[in-house]
């Protein structure tokens, strides 16, 4: 996956699918999640810049989805769960006045994919997990600008995404990749010596592998810096999230893995850095707040004034950087390995991790067992598939196998611990 002629994300290139005056039409996928709710806050504060035309959500927070739809005046609402459609229609009816037309409702596992291809300028993919792949591909194929917060779709379907994306069509929304995107605007790809991706270190920074053996779910969810969903928060605790970001950086910017470094930065002020060949390093820094990266994703090449808070430079502060402990947190090196294997290996890594995180959340797997199990699944998978011939069925088949194998291994672990 290193033979692409140009990087997927390039701040020097602007892809504009719809010309015209007025607010930019936006579709938000995953509107009731962390990214979605912050994006809506940004839109509501900037009504002359953005207009939301469609929202999608899983369907577990129907009242919030109905509130969002009414407040934004959207045309279409999509839910993955068909069983909540009556509840959603009732919630919408209660909020819309007499004579006000209700938005169109799409329902089912393909609803977000349908919405991603609808008429708009930008699709913000804030869905969590590899289920975001189909909407990502649909948005690209329909010619929309893709503000990508769903890193998993790029991880598991890298060659598929690269085959569809036009220059400048993808704008990254992860804080780390939005930071790299902005810093890269200062030079060309030939000027780049390496990318430096920062990690907060999560709630277990400084602990040894032995000290992590008995940490609880509550411990893992107590992130010191960011407020995120449970899956992403646990991925931050294992640093799987950072491993996925290394693969994503490789795919977005076409930089070899050996030139992508991870450093621990507990304050989470510097979101990532680019070191150039002349010895200079550019760092992008803001207080921890996702509305800044979201504003880059929705507004680029323009910046959105007051999108996120700023530093008070008149106050003293300390910014620290530490090397990554690869023994306690082996996920980043494993991610590099599967990224270099390419093919279906990243899909296997991601799917196995999602199953193991769920097993940890439900008490069937200890914390260290997450990466131990994922590593075993990756090793058993081997290296079938190639980056150039990857298809969507290949990805789905690999994910299905990885999930089933991860469940087998976690059930075996749970049974052994129950007997002990």
C-alpha positions in Angstrom: 0.0 0.0 0.0 2.9 2.3 -0.5 2.7 2.6 -4.3 0.1 5.4 -4.4 1.2 8.3 -6.6 0.1 10.9 -4.1 -1.1 11.1 -0.4 -4.8 10.8 0.3 -4.8 13.9 2.5 -2.9 16.9 1.1 -3.5 20.4 2.5 -2.2 22.0 -0.7 -5.1 20.5 -2.7 -8.7 21.6 -2.3 -11.5 19.4 -3.6 -14.8 21.3 -4.1 -17.6 19.2 -5.3 -20.3 21.9 -5.2 -19.7 25.5 -6.1 -22.0 28.3 -5.0 -22.7 30.8 -2.3 -24.4 30.2 1.0 -23.8 27.7 3.8 -22.0 24.4 3.0 -24.5 21.5 3.0 -23.2 18.8 5.5 -24.3 15.3 6.4 -23.3 14.0 9.8 -22.9 10.3 10.3 -22.9 9.2 14.0 -24.7 12.4 15.1 -25.5 11.3 18.7 -21.9 10.2 19.4 -19.0 12.4 20.7 -17.9 13.6 17.3 -21.4 14.2 16.1 -22.6 16.2 19.0 -19.5 18.4 18.9 -19.9 18.9 15.2 -23.5 20.0 15.7 -22.4 22.5 18.4 -20.0 23.9 15.8 -22.6 24.1 13.1 -25.1 25.8 15.4 -22.6 28.5 16.2 -21.8 29.0 12.5 -25.2 29.0 10.7 -23.8 31.1 7.8 -21.1 28.6 7.1 -22.8 25.2 7.5 -26.2 23.7 7.0 -26.9 20.1 8.1 -29.1 18.3 5.6 -29.0 14.8 7.1 -28.2 12.9 10.3 -27.5 9.2 11.0 -27.2 7.4 14.3 -27.3 3.8 15.5 -30.7 4.4 17.2 -29.9 4.0 20.9 -30.6 7.7 21.6 -33.8 8.4 19.7 -34.8 11.5 21.7 -31.5 13.2 21.1 -31.6 12.3 17.4 -35.1 13.8 17.1 -34.0 17.0 19.0 -31.0 17.3 16.6 -33.1 16.8 13.5 -35.7 19.4 14.6 -33.1 22.0 15.7 -31.1 21.7 12.5 -34.1 21.3 10.2 -32.7 18.4 8.3 -34.2 16.7 5.3 -33.3 13.1 6.2 -32.7 11.1 9.4 -31.1 7.6 9.2 -31.0 4.9 11.9 -29.3 1.5 11.8 -32.0 -0.1 14.0 -35.2 -0.6 12.1 -37.1 -1.5 15.4 -36.8 2.1 16.7 -38.5 3.7 13.7 -41.9 4.0 15.4 -40.3 5.5 18.4 -38.3 7.9 16.3 -41.4 8.9 14.2 -43.3 9.6 17.5 -40.4 11.6 18.9 -40.1 13.7 15.7 -43.9 14.3 15.6 -43.8 15.6 19.2 -41.2 18.1 18.3 -42.4 19.4 14.9 -45.4 21.8 14.8 -48.7 21.2 13.0 -48.1 21.4 9.3 -44.4 21.1 9.6 -43.2 18.2 7.3 -41.3 15.5 9.1 -37.8 14.6 7.7 -37.5 11.5 5.6 -36.5 8.4 7.7 -34.1 5.8 6.4 -33.7 2.7 8.5 -31.6 -0.5 8.5 -27.9 -1.5 8.3 -27.4 0.4 5.0 -29.2 3.6 6.1 -26.0 5.5 6.8 -24.5 4.4 3.5 -27.6 5.7 1.6 -27.3 9.0 3.5 -23.6 9.3 2.7 -24.4 9.3 -1.0 -27.1 11.9 -0.7 -26.9 15.4 -2.2 -24.5 17.5 -0.1 -21.1 19.1 -0.1 -19.4 17.3 2.8 -20.0 14.1 4.7 -18.6 13.9 8.2 -18.1 10.3 9.1 -18.1 10.1 12.9 -19.3 6.5 13.1 -17.2 4.3 15.4 -15.9 1.0 14.1 -15.3 -0.7 10.8 -19.1 -0.4 10.0 -18.0 3.0 8.8 -16.3 1.6 5.7 -19.4 1.3 3.5 -20.5 5.0 4.2 -16.9 6.1 3.5 -16.9 4.4 0.1 -20.4 5.7 -0.7 -19.4 9.3 0.1 -16.3 9.1 -2.0 -18.0 7.4 -4.9 -20.8 10.0 -4.9 -18.1 12.8 -5.1 -18.6 14.3 -1.7 -15.8 15.8 0.4 -15.2 13.4 3.2 -14.4 14.7 6.6 -13.1 11.5 8.1 -13.2 10.8 11.8 -13.9 7.1 11.3 -10.3 5.8 11.2 -11.4 2.2 11.0 -12.8 2.5 7.5 -9.4 3.6 6.2 -7.6 1.0 8.3 -9.6 -2.0 7.1 -10.2 -0.8 3.5 -7.1 1.3 2.7 -6.7 0.2 -0.9 -10.4 0.5 -1.6 -10.5 4.0 -0.2 -7.4 5.0 -2.1 -8.8 3.7 -5.4 -11.9 5.9 -5.0 -10.6 9.1 -3.4 -9.8 12.1 -5.7 -6.9 14.5 -4.7 -8.0 16.6 -1.8 -11.3 14.7 -1.3 -10.5 13.5 2.2 -9.9 15.8 5.1 -8.8 14.0 8.4 -10.7 14.8 11.6 -8.8 12.8 14.2 -6.9 15.4 16.3 -3.5 13.8 15.4 -4.2 13.7 11.7 -5.7 17.1 11.6 -2.5 18.3 13.3 -0.3 16.6 10.7 -2.5 17.9 7.9 -2.0 21.5 9.1 1.7 21.1 9.7 2.3 19.5 6.3 0.9 22.7 4.7 4.4 24.2 5.5 6.2 22.1 3.0 6.0 19.4 0.3 6.0 15.6 0.9 9.7 15.6 -0.3 10.5 18.0 2.5 9.2 15.6 5.2 11.7 13.6 7.3 9.2 12.0 9.7 5.8 12.3 11.2 5.6 12.4 15.0 2.3 11.2 16.4 1.6 12.2 20.0 -0.2 10.0 22.6 -1.5 11.1 26.0 -0.5 7.7 27.3 -4.0 7.1 28.5 -5.0 6.3 32.1 -2.2 3.8 32.6 0.8 5.8 31.5 3.9 4.8 33.4 2.6 1.4 34.5 4.4 -1.8 33.7 2.8 -4.8 32.0 2.7 -6.6 35.4 0.9 -3.6 37.0 -1.7 -3.7 34.2 -2.7 -7.3 34.9 -5.6 -6.5 37.2 -6.9 -3.1 36.1 -10.6 -2.7 35.9 -13.0 -1.5 33.2 -13.6 1.6 35.3 -9.9 2.2 35.5 -9.6 2.0 31.7 -12.5 4.4 31.1 -11.0 7.1 33.3 -9.1 8.9 30.5 -7.0 11.8 31.9 -7.6 14.2 29.0 -10.3 13.3 26.5 -14.0 12.6 26.9 -14.8 9.9 24.3 -17.0 6.8 23.8 -16.2 3.6 25.7 -14.6 1.7 22.8 -12.3 4.5 21.8 -11.4 5.2 25.5 -10.4 1.6 26.1 -8.5 1.7 22.8 -6.7 4.7 24.2 -5.9 2.7 27.4 -4.3 -0.1 25.4 -2.8 2.4 22.9 -4.5 0.4 20.1 -6.0 3.8 19.1 -2.4 5.0 18.5 -1.5 1.9 16.5 -4.5 2.5 14.3 -3.4 6.2 13.9 0.0 5.1 12.7 -1.6 2.9 10.0 -3.9 5.8 9.1 -1.0 8.3 8.9 0.8 5.9 6.5 -2.2 5.7 4.3 -3.2 9.4 4.4 0.2 10.9 3.9 2.0 8.0 2.1 4.9 8.1 4.5 6.7 4.8 5.3 6.1 3.2 8.7 9.8 3.6 9.7 9.3 7.4 9.4 6.3 7.5 11.7 7.1 7.9 15.4 4.9 7.8 18.5 5.8 9.8 21.6 3.9 10.2 24.8 2.7 13.7 25.6 0.5 13.6 28.8 -0.9 17.1 28.5 -2.3 16.5 25.0 -1.6 20.1 23.9 0.6 19.2 21.0 -1.6 17.0 18.7 1.2 15.9 16.4 4.4 17.2 14.7 6.1 17.1 11.3 9.9 17.0 11.2 11.3 18.4 7.9 14.6 17.6 6.2 16.1 21.0 7.1 15.9 20.0 10.8 12.9 22.1 11.7 9.8 20.6 13.4 6.4 22.1 13.2 3.9 21.2 16.0 0.2 21.9 16.0 -1.1 22.8 19.4 -4.5 23.6 21.0 -6.1 22.8 24.3 -7.7 19.3 24.1 -11.0 19.9 22.3 -12.2 18.1 19.2 -14.2 21.0 17.8 -10.9 22.4 16.3 -10.2 19.3 14.2 -13.9 19.0 13.3 -13.8 22.7 12.0 -10.8 21.8 9.9 -12.7 18.8 8.4 -15.8 20.8 7.6 -14.3 24.2 6.7 -11.0 23.6 4.9 -9.4 25.5 3.3 -11.0 28.2 5.4 -10.6 28.3 9.2 -13.7 28.7 11.4 -13.2 31.6 13.9 -13.4 30.6 17.6 -14.0 27.0 16.7 -12.1 25.8 19.8 -10.5 27.3 22.9 -7.0 28.9 22.9 -4.1 28.9 25.3 -3.5 31.7 27.8 0.1 32.3 27.0 0.5 34.6 29.9 0.3 31.6 32.3 3.3 29.3 32.9 2.8 25.7 31.8 4.9 22.6 31.4 4.7 20.4 28.3 6.3 16.9 28.6 7.3 14.3 26.1 8.3 10.7 26.9 9.3 7.6 24.8 6.6 4.9 24.3 6.9 1.8 26.5 6.5 -0.9 23.9 6.7 -3.7 26.4 3.7 -2.5 28.4 1.9 -1.3 25.3 2.7 -3.7 22.4 -0.2 -2.5 20.3 1.7 0.1 18.3 4.4 -2.3 17.1 1.7 -4.9 16.3 -0.2 -2.2 14.3 3.0 -1.4 12.3 3.4 -5.1 11.6 -0.2 -5.5 10.2 0.1 -2.3 8.3 3.2 -3.6 6.5 1.5 -6.9 5.9 -1.4 -5.0 4.3 -4.2 -6.9 2.6 -6.7 -8.1 5.1 -4.3 -8.1 8.0 -5.4 -4.6 9.3 -9.1 -5.7 9.1 -8.2 -8.8 11.2 -6.4 -6.6 13.7 -9.2 -4.2 14.1 -12.0 -6.7 14.2 -10.2 -8.9 16.8 -9.6 -5.9 18.9 -13.2 -4.8 18.8 -14.3 -8.2 20.0 -11.6 -8.3 22.7 -12.6 -4.8 24.0 -16.2 -6.0 24.3 -15.0 -9.1 26.2 -12.9 -6.9 28.5 -16.0 -4.6 29.1 -18.1 -7.6 30.0 -15.6 -9.2 32.3 -14.6 -12.1 30.1 -11.1 -11.0 29.4 -8.4 -9.3 31.5 -6.9 -6.0 30.3 -3.6 -7.6 29.1 -5.6 -10.3 27.5 -6.9 -7.9 24.9 -3.5 -7.5 23.1 -2.5 -11.1 23.8 -5.6 -12.4 22.1 -5.4 -9.9 19.2 -1.8 -10.9 18.6 -2.7 -14.5 18.5 -5.5 -13.9 16.0 -3.2 -11.8 13.8 -0.5 -14.6 13.9 -3.1 -17.3 13.0 -4.4 -15.2 10.1 -1.0 -15.0 8.5 -0.6 -13.0 5.3 -3.4 -13.9 2.9 -4.6 -11.2 0.5 -2.7 -8.4 -1.1 -3.1 -4.7 -1.0 -3.7 -4.4 -4.8 -6.4 -7.0 -5.1 -8.4 -6.3 -1.9 -12.2 -6.3 -2.3 -15.0 -5.5 0.1 -16.0 -9.2 0.4 -12.3 -9.9 1.3 -12.5 -7.4 4.1 -15.9 -8.7 5.4 -14.7 -12.4 5.2 -11.5 -11.6 7.1 -13.4 -9.6 9.8 -16.0 -12.4 10.2 -13.2 -14.9 10.7 -11.3 -12.7 13.1 -14.3 -11.9 15.3 -15.3 -15.6 15.5 -11.7 -16.6 16.4 -11.3 -13.8 18.9 -14.6 -14.9 20.6 -13.4 -18.5 20.7 -10.2 -17.5 22.4 -11.8 -15.1 24.9 -14.4 -17.7 25.8 -11.6 -20.2 26.4 -9.9 -17.7 28.6 -13.0 -16.9 30.5 -13.7 -20.6 31.1 -10.1 -21.2 32.3 -10.4 -18.3 34.8 -13.7 -19.6 36.0 -12.2 -23.0 36.8 -9.2 -21.4 38.5 
